[in-house]
Amino acid sequence: MFMIWKFTTAVFLFGFLLSGNLIGQELLPVKKSEFVGNEPNRKQAFTQVKEASELYQKGIGYVPQSLNLFLSAYNLNNNNPELNYNIGLCYLIAGPKDAALSYLLAAQSANADVSADIHFLIGLAYKYQNNFSDAIIHFKMNKELIQQNKYKEQKELLPISDKHIQECRSGRLLMKNSLDLEIQPVEGNVNSEFDEFNPQIIDSNLFFSSRRGLENDSRSPEDQKFFEKLFKASKSEVLDIEVCEEKNNLGENVNSTLLSKFDDKQFVFYNSNSGAGDLFLAEKERGKWKIGKAIKFINEKDSRESSASLPQSGNEIYFVSNRKGGFGDCDIYFCKKESESKWSKPINIGGDINTEYDEGDVFISADGTKLFFSSKGHNTMGGYDIFKSDRRDDGTWSKPINLGYPINSTDNDITYCEDQNGIFYFASERSGGKGGFDIYCQKIPEPVIEEVAEEVIVEPVTELPETKIEVPATLPPVSFKSEAVAITETPVKQELVEEDFVYRVQIAAARKEMDPKDLFKRYKGGDVIDHLFVENWHKYTIGGFLTFKEAAKYRDACGVKDAFVVLFKGGYRLGIARRPFEAN
């Protein structure tokens, strides 16, 4: 299963900001006079800035093109704060996300108030570089500036910043207790500059979905990416699926994804050509995948069913749906087989596994004892993380365990699966791959994949003829053990010391640098005065107080009637502090 919503549905800004996916975020206007200045050779570059802004407005699919134009203009003027901000924002959307940091820091350095959300974006960029402490600092800076009413229109970022702070704390602990294993991108031609996801091992072959395509292939209007297609990579030289060259009858504008084996004859597919997206049965007929009947006991008319998995016994089926009545937007459900032809009604798996955030996809082990799923809730370290739950003796599921680092990252990690020998595969959007989502596996001595076969075409049929499915061949066994990682809160006082928030008392500010004599006439005390040049103002401050109360006491006793308290992080001035800073 893949997060189909990301490509085919509209999602509220909250959801995008929460995952770090900033679709819909506005660019900053770049003024021609400030960009060009007295350099005539920058005029042509400014036309690229305008074109980049126009492309960005067309939607997420055009952000990579917009980014390239901004970078070209940057080569002629790298000091413009708005341009640096726009480049950083584009990197956070189009990737690689960890490349955004230097541009956002440059924007903030050139103009501390370049945007109301600059510290939020810097926090995201630090997070994607696994620098959790600095990320927390900037998320807290963002909160404090909003709470001081400097950016009160950004109040929706307060709970989102809290969620990111929580994820950073989890990430810090998960990386500290990282698993003793290595992962690697699947070798061969499986991964590409496009999205690859949803690996499935069938008949000793790796099936996966990809959004690769040829230039004239159909694209999704939402993100300008090619529609999903099914591909196969073979470990052996013999390909057991004949490639169908003709167009399928489902049409080109369809996402089809192989999800799970249903029984000895049939498999479960996701298909976007029905309602919001439904689950179908399918089988191989003369080497071709044939989409058959919809799974009526699961699908609902107005909901999307987008992931499914069955144990080898075939007595249960677990699936993901955004139907009404769940704990969050997408929840995990299951049905039990009651007879040869009858299944129970869908049952929500419960609040121990489902959260107020999205659960993205599900995989159950062949023996039915382990449930793997992706989620934005629990103790995720960013976006979707992959979790595991064990079946208890009474049939219920244990509290989920984060699979930890390096399987999970600060970006989206999804569509986990194992073969019958415990070899695991998953898809990740992390930086360092070939582009978008790539498929990863545990590092093993021999390459698992040699090359990708041609595209597998899915064709619809109304009936499913009897066909015997061969038992999948085995791959070299690899053991994998995931240990529970205990997550505990970092003590607030310790965190504040680490993050170095201080209060200072500002006694003067002027457009032109003040003469020392004039400054000492204003302030007659003996403490050291620090001189800062911020936002085209010369600002003069005293002290380094750990609490607002201490700073306010000094402000009232310093002899400067219009003095006030300012909050600092290190050498950076956050703004006026009118009340005590709240850590959380």
C-alpha positions as CSV (number, residue, x, y, z in Angstrom):
1,M,0.0,0.0,0.0
2,F,1.1,3.5,-0.6
3,M,-0.2,6.8,0.8
4,I,-2.6,7.3,-2.1
5,W,-4.0,10.4,-0.5
6,K,-0.8,12.2,-1.1
7,F,-1.4,12.1,-4.8
8,T,-5.1,11.8,-5.3
9,T,-6.9,13.7,-2.5
10,A,-6.9,17.1,-0.9
11,V,-5.6,17.2,2.6
12,F,-5.9,20.1,5.1
13,L,-2.8,22.3,5.7
14,F,-2.6,21.0,9.2
15,G,-1.8,17.5,7.9
16,F,0.8,18.8,5.5
17,L,2.6,20.9,8.1
18,L,2.5,18.1,10.6
19,S,4.3,15.7,8.2
20,G,6.6,18.4,7.0
21,N,5.0,18.4,3.6
22,L,4.4,22.0,2.9
23,I,2.1,21.8,0.0
24,G,0.1,25.0,-0.3
25,Q,2.7,27.1,1.5
26,E,3.1,30.5,0.0
27,L,6.4,31.8,-1.5
28,L,7.8,35.1,-0.5
29,P,7.7,37.9,-3.1
30,V,11.1,38.9,-4.4
31,K,11.3,42.6,-5.2
32,K,13.0,43.4,-8.4
33,S,14.8,46.5,-7.0
34,E,16.2,44.5,-4.1
35,F,17.3,41.5,-6.3
36,V,18.8,43.4,-9.2
37,G,20.2,46.5,-7.4
38,N,22.9,48.1,-9.5
39,E,23.8,44.8,-11.3
40,P,22.3,44.8,-14.9
41,N,23.3,41.2,-15.4
42,R,20.8,40.2,-12.7
43,K,17.8,41.4,-14.8
44,Q,17.7,38.1,-16.8
45,A,18.0,36.2,-13.6
46,F,15.0,38.0,-12.2
47,T,12.8,36.8,-15.1
48,Q,13.7,33.3,-13.8
49,V,12.5,34.2,-10.4
50,K,9.2,35.4,-11.8
51,E,8.8,32.2,-13.9
52,A,9.7,30.1,-10.9
53,S,7.0,31.7,-8.8
54,E,4.4,31.2,-11.5
55,L,5.3,27.5,-11.9
56,Y,5.1,27.1,-8.1
57,Q,1.6,28.4,-8.1
58,K,0.5,25.6,-10.5
59,G,0.9,22.9,-7.8
60,I,3.3,20.4,-6.2
61,G,4.2,18.8,-9.5
62,Y,5.9,21.9,-10.7
63,V,8.0,22.6,-7.6
64,P,11.1,20.8,-8.9
65,Q,11.1,23.0,-12.0
66,S,10.5,26.1,-9.8
67,L,13.4,25.1,-7.6
68,N,15.8,24.7,-10.6
69,L,14.9,28.3,-11.8
70,F,15.4,29.7,-8.3
71,L,18.8,28.0,-8.0
72,S,19.8,29.5,-11.4
73,A,18.9,33.0,-10.2
74,Y,20.7,32.3,-6.9
75,N,24.0,31.9,-8.8
76,L,23.8,35.7,-9.6
77,N,22.5,36.9,-6.2
78,N,22.9,34.6,-3.2
79,N,22.2,37.4,-0.6
80,N,18.5,38.0,-1.2
81,P,16.7,36.7,1.9
82,E,13.4,36.1,0.1
83,L,15.1,34.0,-2.6
84,N,16.9,32.0,0.0
85,Y,13.7,31.3,1.8
86,N,11.9,30.2,-1.4
87,I,14.8,27.8,-2.3
88,G,14.7,26.3,1.2
89,L,10.9,25.9,1.0
90,C,11.1,24.2,-2.4
91,Y,13.7,21.8,-1.0
92,L,11.4,20.9,1.9
93,I,8.7,20.1,-0.6
94,A,10.6,18.5,-3.5
95,G,13.6,17.2,-1.7
96,P,16.3,16.4,-0.8
97,K,14.8,17.9,2.3
98,D,18.1,18.1,4.2
99,A,19.4,20.5,1.6
100,A,17.0,23.2,2.8
101,L,18.9,24.2,5.9
102,S,21.7,26.4,4.6
103,Y,19.3,28.5,2.5
104,L,16.8,29.0,5.3
105,L,19.6,29.9,7.7
106,A,20.9,32.4,5.1
107,A,17.4,33.9,4.8
108,Q,17.1,34.3,8.5
109,S,20.6,35.7,8.9
110,A,20.0,38.4,6.2
111,N,16.6,39.3,7.7
112,A,15.6,38.0,11.1
113,D,11.9,38.7,10.3
114,V,12.0,37.4,6.7
115,S,8.8,35.4,7.5
116,A,6.5,34.5,10.3
117,D,7.3,30.8,10.0
118,I,11.1,30.9,9.4
119,H,11.9,29.2,12.7
120,F,9.3,26.5,12.0
121,L,10.9,25.8,8.6
122,I,14.4,25.9,10.1
123,G,13.2,23.4,12.7
124,L,12.0,21.0,10.0
125,A,15.3,21.4,8.1
126,Y,17.4,20.6,11.2
127,K,15.1,17.6,11.9
128,Y,15.7,16.2,8.4
129,Q,19.5,16.4,9.2
130,N,18.8,14.4,12.4
131,N,19.9,17.4,14.5
132,F,17.1,17.1,17.0
133,S,18.4,19.5,19.6
134,D,18.7,22.4,17.2
135,A,15.3,21.5,15.7
136,I,13.7,21.7,19.1
137,I,15.2,25.1,19.7
138,H,13.7,26.5,16.5
139,F,10.3,24.9,17.1
140,K,10.3,26.5,20.5
141,M,11.4,29.8,19.0
142,N,8.5,29.6,16.7
143,K,6.1,29.0,19.6
144,E,7.5,31.8,21.7
145,L,7.2,34.4,19.0
146,I,3.6,33.3,18.3
147,Q,2.8,33.4,22.0
148,Q,4.3,36.8,22.4
149,N,1.7,37.9,19.7
150,K,4.4,38.8,17.2
151,Y,3.0,36.3,14.8
152,K,-0.5,35.7,16.2
153,E,-1.8,34.8,12.7
154,Q,0.4,31.6,12.9
155,K,-1.4,30.1,15.9
156,E,-2.1,26.9,14.0
157,L,1.6,26.2,14.2
158,L,1.5,25.9,18.0
159,P,0.1,22.3,18.2
160,I,2.1,21.3,15.1
161,S,5.3,22.5,16.7
162,D,4.5,20.5,19.8
163,K,4.1,17.4,17.7
164,H,7.4,18.0,16.0
165,I,9.1,18.6,19.4
166,Q,7.7,15.3,20.6
167,E,9.0,13.6,17.4
168,C,12.5,15.1,17.9
169,R,12.7,13.8,21.5
170,S,11.6,10.3,20.2
171,G,14.2,10.5,17.4
172,R,17.0,11.5,19.8
173,L,16.3,8.4,21.9
174,L,15.7,6.0,18.9
175,M,19.0,7.0,17.3
176,K,20.8,6.7,20.7
177,N,19.4,3.1,20.9
178,S,19.8,2.3,17.2
179,L,19.4,-1.3,16.1
180,D,22.5,-3.4,15.4
181,L,21.8,-3.9,11.7
182,E,22.4,-2.2,8.4
183,I,20.0,-1.5,5.6
184,Q,20.6,-0.7,2.0
185,P,18.7,0.3,-1.1
186,V,17.6,-2.8,-3.1
187,E,20.3,-3.3,-5.7
188,G,19.8,-3.3,-9.5
189,N,17.3,-1.2,-11.4
190,V,14.5,-1.3,-8.9
191,N,14.9,2.2,-7.5
192,S,14.8,5.3,-9.8
193,E,14.3,9.0,-9.6
194,F,10.6,8.3,-9.3
195,D,8.7,6.8,-6.4
196,E,9.0,3.1,-5.7
197,F,7.0,1.5,-2.9
198,N,4.9,-1.5,-1.7
199,P,7.4,-4.4,-2.2
200,Q,5.9,-7.9,-2.3
201,I,7.8,-11.2,-2.6
202,I,5.9,-13.7,-4.8
203,D,7.4,-16.7,-6.6
204,S,10.9,-15.6,-5.7
205,N,10.3,-12.3,-7.5
206,L,10.1,-8.8,-6.1
207,F,6.9,-7.1,-7.2
208,F,6.7,-3.4,-6.5
209,S,4.8,-0.3,-7.5
210,S,6.5,2.6,-9.2
211,R,5.5,6.0,-10.6
212,R,8.1,5.8,-13.4
213,G,7.0,6.3,-16.9
214,L,7.8,7.5,-20.4
215,E,7.5,11.2,-21.3
216,N,4.1,10.8,-23.0
217,D,2.6,8.6,-20.4
218,S,-0.4,9.9,-18.4
219,R,0.2,11.9,-15.2
220,S,-1.8,12.6,-12.2
221,P,-3.2,16.2,-12.3
222,E,-2.7,16.6,-8.6
223,D,1.1,16.2,-8.6
224,Q,2.2,15.8,-12.2
225,K,3.7,12.4,-11.4
226,F,3.1,9.3,-13.5
227,F,0.3,7.0,-12.4
228,E,1.3,4.0,-10.4
229,K,2.2,0.8,-12.3
230,L,3.2,-2.7,-11.2
231,F,6.7,-3.9,-11.9
232,K,8.6,-7.1,-11.2
233,A,12.3,-7.8,-10.6
234,S,13.5,-11.3,-10.8
235,K,16.3,-13.0,-8.8
236,S,16.6,-15.7,-11.5
237,E,17.1,-15.3,-15.2
238,V,13.8,-17.0,-16.0
239,L,10.8,-14.6,-15.9
240,D,7.6,-16.4,-15.1
241,I,5.3,-13.6,-16.2
242,E,4.8,-12.9,-19.8
243,V,4.6,-9.1,-20.6
244,C,1.4,-7.9,-22.2
245,E,2.2,-5.2,-24.8
246,E,-1.3,-4.0,-25.4
247,K,-3.0,-1.2,-23.4
248,N,-5.1,-2.5,-20.5
249,N,-8.9,-1.8,-20.5
250,L,-8.8,0.0,-17.2
251,G,-7.4,3.1,-18.9
252,E,-4.2,4.9,-18.3
253,N,-5.3,7.1,-15.4
254,V,-5.4,4.3,-12.8
255,N,-3.3,3.4,-9.8
256,S,-3.1,-0.4,-9.3
257,T,-1.1,-1.9,-6.5
258,L,-0.5,-5.6,-5.6
259,L,-1.0,-5.9,-1.9
260,S,-1.2,-9.5,-0.6
261,K,-1.9,-13.2,-1.4
262,F,-5.6,-14.0,-0.7
263,D,-5.5,-17.8,-1.2
264,D,-3.8,-20.3,-3.4
265,K,-5.4,-18.8,-6.4
266,Q,-6.1,-15.2,-5.8
267,F,-4.3,-12.0,-4.8
268,V,-5.5,-8.7,-3.4
269,F,-5.0,-5.5,-5.4
270,Y,-5.7,-1.9,-4.7
271,N,-7.4,-0.1,-7.6
272,S,-8.1,3.6,-7.7
273,N,-10.6,3.4,-10.5
274,S,-13.5,2.5,-8.2
275,G,-14.9,5.2,-5.9
276,A,-12.3,6.6,-3.6
277,G,-10.2,3.4,-4.1
278,D,-11.1,-0.2,-3.3
279,L,-9.7,-3.7,-2.9
280,F,-10.1,-6.3,-5.6
281,L,-9.3,-9.9,-6.0
282,A,-7.0,-10.8,-8.9
283,E,-5.0,-13.8,-10.3
284,K,-2.5,-14.6,-12.9
285,E,-3.9,-16.1,-16.1
286,R,-1.4,-17.1,-18.8
287,G,1.2,-14.9,-17.2
288,K,-1.0,-11.8,-16.9
289,W,-2.6,-10.2,-13.8
290,K,-6.3,-10.1,-14.1
291,I,-8.4,-7.8,-11.9
292,G,-11.6,-9.6,-10.8
293,K,-14.4,-8.9,-8.4
294,A,-14.4,-6.2,-5.7
295,I,-14.1,-7.5,-2.1
296,K,-17.6,-6.5,-1.1
297,F,-17.3,-7.4,2.6
298,I,-14.5,-4.8,3.0
299,N,-15.2,-2.0,0.5
300,E,-17.5,0.9,1.4
301,K,-19.0,3.2,-1.1
302,D,-17.7,6.5,0.3
303,S,-14.4,5.4,1.8
304,R,-11.0,4.4,0.6
305,E,-9.6,0.9,1.4
306,S,-5.9,1.1,0.5
307,S,-3.9,-1.7,2.1
308,A,-4.5,-5.3,3.0
309,S,-2.6,-8.3,4.3
310,L,-3.5,-11.9,5.2
311,P,-1.6,-14.6,7.1
312,Q,-0.8,-17.9,5.5
313,S,-3.9,-19.5,7.1
314,G,-6.2,-17.2,5.2
315,N,-8.5,-17.0,8.2
316,E,-8.1,-13.2,8.7
317,I,-7.6,-10.1,6.6
318,Y,-6.3,-6.8,7.9
319,F,-6.8,-3.6,5.9
320,V,-6.6,0.2,6.2
321,S,-9.6,2.4,5.6
322,N,-10.7,6.0,6.1
323,R,-14.3,5.1,6.8
324,K,-16.3,7.0,9.4
325,G,-16.1,6.1,13.0
326,G,-12.3,5.5,13.3
327,F,-9.8,7.0,15.8
328,G,-8.2,9.1,13.1
329,D,-8.4,9.7,9.3
330,C,-7.1,6.2,8.4
331,D,-7.4,3.2,10.8
332,I,-6.6,-0.5,10.7
333,Y,-9.5,-2.9,10.5
334,F,-9.8,-6.7,10.3
335,C,-12.3,-9.4,9.2
336,K,-12.4,-13.0,10.4
337,K,-13.4,-15.9,8.1
338,E,-16.6,-17.5,9.5
339,S,-17.1,-20.2,6.9
340,E,-15.7,-21.1,3.5
341,S,-17.7,-18.3,1.8
342,K,-18.5,-15.9,4.6
343,W,-16.5,-13.2,6.4
344,S,-17.3,-11.2,9.5
345,K,-18.1,-7.5,9.3
346,P,-15.0,-5.2,9.5
347,I,-13.9,-4.6,13.1
348,N,-11.7,-1.7,14.2
349,I,-8.5,-3.1,15.6
350,G,-8.7,-0.7,18.5
351,G,-7.1,2.3,20.2
352,D,-3.9,0.5,21.3
353,I,-2.8,0.5,17.6
354,N,-4.9,3.1,15.9
355,T,-4.3,6.7,16.9
356,E,-5.7,10.2,16.3
357,Y,-3.1,10.4,13.5
358,D,-3.0,8.3,10.3
359,E,-2.2,4.6,10.1
360,G,-0.9,4.2,6.6
361,D,-0.5,0.5,5.7
362,V,-0.5,-3.0,7.3
363,F,1.4,-6.3,6.9
364,I,0.8,-9.5,9.0
365,S,3.5,-12.2,9.1
366,A,2.8,-15.6,7.5
367,D,2.3,-17.3,10.8
368,G,-0.1,-14.5,12.0
369,T,1.9,-13.7,15.1
370,K,3.3,-10.3,14.1
371,L,1.6,-7.2,12.8
372,F,3.6,-4.5,11.1
373,F,2.1,-1.1,10.2
374,S,3.0,2.5,9.5
375,S,1.7,5.3,11.6
376,K,2.1,9.0,12.2
377,G,1.2,8.5,15.9
378,H,2.8,6.7,18.9
379,N,6.4,7.6,19.3
380,T,7.2,8.3,15.6
381,M,10.4,10.2,14.9
382,G,8.9,11.9,11.8
383,G,6.2,11.4,9.2
384,Y,5.2,7.8,9.0
385,D,7.3,5.3,11.1
386,I,7.0,1.5,10.9
387,F,5.7,-0.3,14.1
388,K,5.3,-3.9,15.2
389,S,2.8,-5.5,17.5
390,D,2.9,-9.1,18.7
391,R,-0.2,-11.3,19.1
392,R,-0.9,-12.3,22.7
393,D,-2.1,-15.8,23.7
394,D,-5.7,-14.5,24.0
395,G,-5.5,-13.2,20.4
396,T,-5.2,-9.5,21.2
397,W,-2.3,-7.4,20.0
398,S,0.4,-6.0,22.2
399,K,1.3,-2.3,22.5
400,P,3.1,-1.3,19.3
401,I,6.9,-1.0,19.3
402,N,8.7,1.4,17.0
403,L,11.1,-0.6,14.8
404,G,13.7,2.1,15.5
405,Y,16.6,3.5,13.6
406,P,17.9,2.8,10.9
407,I,14.6,1.3,9.6
408,N,12.8,4.5,10.6
409,S,13.9,8.0,9.8
410,T,12.7,11.6,10.1
411,D,10.9,11.2,6.8
412,N,8.1,8.8,5.7
413,D,8.9,5.1,6.1
414,I,6.1,2.8,4.8
415,T,5.0,-0.5,3.2
416,Y,7.0,-3.0,5.3
417,C,6.9,-6.6,4.3
418,E,8.8,-9.9,5.1
419,D,9.2,-13.1,3.1
420,Q,8.7,-16.4,4.8
421,N,12.4,-16.5,5.9
422,G,12.2,-13.1,7.6
423,I,14.0,-11.0,5.0
424,F,12.4,-7.6,5.2
425,Y,11.7,-4.8,2.7
426,F,10.2,-1.3,3.1
427,A,9.9,2.0,1.3
428,S,11.4,5.3,2.5
429,E,11.4,8.9,1.4
430,R,14.6,9.6,3.3
431,S,17.4,11.7,1.7
432,G,20.3,9.8,0.1
433,G,18.3,7.6,-2.3
434,K,17.8,8.0,-6.0
435,G,14.7,10.1,-5.6
436,G,11.3,10.2,-3.9
437,F,10.5,6.9,-2.2
438,D,13.0,4.1,-2.7
439,I,12.8,0.5,-1.6
440,Y,15.3,-0.7,1.1
441,C,16.2,-4.0,2.6
442,Q,18.5,-5.5,5.3
443,K,22.1,-5.6,4.0
444,I,22.9,-9.2,3.2
445,P,26.0,-10.8,1.6
446,E,24.4,-11.5,-1.8
447,P,22.4,-9.0,-3.9
448,V,18.8,-9.9,-3.8
449,I,17.8,-8.1,-7.0
450,E,19.6,-8.1,-10.3
451,E,17.4,-6.2,-12.7
452,V,13.9,-5.0,-13.3
453,A,11.7,-6.7,-15.8
454,E,9.3,-4.8,-18.0
455,E,6.1,-3.2,-16.8
456,V,3.3,-5.7,-15.8
457,I,0.0,-4.7,-17.2
458,V,-3.2,-5.3,-15.2
459,E,-6.3,-6.3,-17.2
460,P,-9.9,-6.6,-15.9
461,V,-12.0,-9.8,-16.2
462,T,-15.4,-10.6,-14.9
463,E,-14.7,-14.1,-13.9
464,L,-11.7,-15.8,-12.3
465,P,-10.8,-19.2,-13.9
466,E,-9.1,-21.9,-11.9
467,T,-5.3,-21.5,-12.0
468,K,-2.8,-23.2,-9.8
469,I,-0.3,-20.8,-8.1
470,E,3.2,-22.2,-7.5
471,V,4.6,-22.1,-4.0
472,P,7.1,-19.2,-3.8
473,A,10.7,-20.2,-3.8
474,T,12.8,-19.2,-0.9
475,L,15.6,-16.6,-0.7
476,P,18.7,-16.8,1.5
477,P,17.5,-16.7,5.1
478,V,18.4,-13.7,7.2
479,S,17.4,-13.3,10.8
480,F,16.0,-10.0,12.1
481,K,15.3,-9.1,15.6
482,S,13.6,-5.8,16.6
483,E,14.1,-4.8,20.2
484,A,11.7,-2.5,22.1
485,V,13.0,1.0,22.6
486,A,11.8,2.6,25.8
487,I,10.8,6.2,25.2
488,T,11.0,8.6,28.2
489,E,10.6,12.3,28.3
490,T,13.7,14.5,28.6
491,P,13.4,16.5,31.8
492,V,12.4,20.1,31.0
493,K,15.0,21.8,33.1
494,Q,17.8,19.7,31.5
495,E,16.4,20.5,28.1
496,L,16.3,24.2,28.8
497,V,19.9,24.2,30.0
498,E,20.9,22.3,26.8
499,E,19.0,24.7,24.6
500,D,20.4,27.8,26.3
501,F,17.4,30.2,26.5
502,V,18.3,33.5,28.4
503,Y,16.5,36.8,29.1
504,R,18.3,40.1,28.7
505,V,17.2,43.7,29.5
506,Q,17.2,46.1,26.5
507,I,18.0,49.6,27.5
508,A,18.3,51.4,24.2
509,A,17.8,51.1,20.4
510,A,18.8,53.5,17.6
511,R,19.0,53.6,13.8
512,K,22.6,55.0,14.1
513,E,25.2,53.6,16.5
514,M,25.0,55.5,19.8
515,D,28.0,57.4,21.1
516,P,29.2,55.8,24.4
517,K,28.7,59.1,26.2
518,D,25.1,59.2,25.2
519,L,24.6,55.6,26.1
520,F,26.1,56.0,29.6
521,K,23.9,59.1,30.2
522,R,20.9,56.8,29.6
523,Y,22.2,54.0,31.7
524,K,24.3,54.8,34.8
525,G,24.8,51.2,36.1
526,G,28.1,49.3,35.9
527,D,27.1,46.2,34.0
528,V,28.5,45.2,30.7
529,I,26.4,46.5,27.8
530,D,26.2,44.3,24.7
531,H,25.8,46.0,21.3
532,L,23.8,44.1,18.6
533,F,22.9,45.2,15.1
534,V,19.5,43.5,14.4
535,E,16.9,44.4,11.7
536,N,18.8,47.6,10.8
537,W,18.7,48.7,14.4
538,H,21.5,49.1,16.9
539,K,20.2,47.5,20.1
540,Y,21.9,47.6,23.5
541,T,21.2,44.9,26.1
542,I,22.4,43.9,29.6
543,G,22.5,40.6,31.5
544,G,21.9,36.9,30.9
545,F,19.0,35.9,33.2
546,L,17.7,32.3,33.3
547,T,14.2,33.4,34.3
548,F,11.8,36.1,33.3
549,K,11.3,37.1,36.9
550,E,15.0,37.8,37.4
551,A,15.2,39.9,34.3
552,A,12.0,41.8,35.1
553,K,13.4,42.6,38.6
554,Y,16.6,44.0,37.0
555,R,14.5,45.9,34.4
556,D,12.6,47.7,37.2
557,A,15.8,48.6,39.1
558,C,18.2,49.6,36.3
559,G,17.1,53.2,36.1
560,V,15.9,53.2,32.4
561,K,12.2,53.9,32.4
562,D,11.5,52.4,29.0
563,A,13.7,49.3,29.4
564,F,12.1,45.9,28.6
565,V,12.9,42.2,28.7
566,V,14.0,40.4,25.6
567,L,14.3,36.6,25.1
568,F,17.5,35.3,23.5
569,K,18.7,31.9,22.3
570,G,22.5,32.2,22.3
571,G,23.3,35.3,20.3
572,Y,19.9,35.5,18.6
573,R,17.2,37.9,19.7
574,L,13.8,36.2,19.6
575,G,11.7,39.2,20.6
576,I,10.1,41.1,23.5
577,A,9.2,38.8,26.5
578,R,6.1,40.0,28.3
579,R,5.7,37.0,30.5
580,P,7.7,33.9,31.5
581,F,8.8,31.6,28.6
582,E,7.0,28.3,28.7
583,A,9.2,25.4,27.8
584,N,6.5,23.2,26.4
